[in-house]
Amino acid sequence: MSIELNGNKFTTWSDVEKELFTPEEIAENKLKVALIGKLVKARKEKGITQRELETLSGVKQPVIARVENGNTTPNLSTILKILQPLGKTLAIVPIEE
């Protein structure tokens, strides 16, 4: 199966992605997806619902849902409030290639 875009045919999402986005945008998106995945995993490992995380973190459940679905770009303080009751924090580490 191929996808036609801007008069070009592409067979992989990676090729389409490279056509539509800059390398910096692709890298940023991958980091966001990784962060969201780790947030959801941490919450599930604790065995708590989004509603319970709301009570523990002070961040409203609809905001938590939007963060987990990637439908918002939360500010740093919101991420830290969500991470704290999960027993997690942010760290600056080398980017894995």
HELIX and SHEET records of a PDB file:
HELIX    1   1 TRP A   13  LEU A   20  1                                   8    
HELIX    2   2 PRO A   23  LYS A   46  1                                  24    
HELIX    3   3 GLN A   50  SER A   57  1                                   8    
HELIX    4   4 GLN A   61  ASN A   69  1                                   9    
HELIX    5   5 LEU A   76  LEU A   83  1                                   8    
HELIX    6   6 GLN A   84  LEU A   86  5                                   3    
SHEET    1   A 2 ILE A   3  LEU A   5  0                                        
SHEET    2   A 2 ASN A   8  PHE A  10 -1                                        
END                                                                             
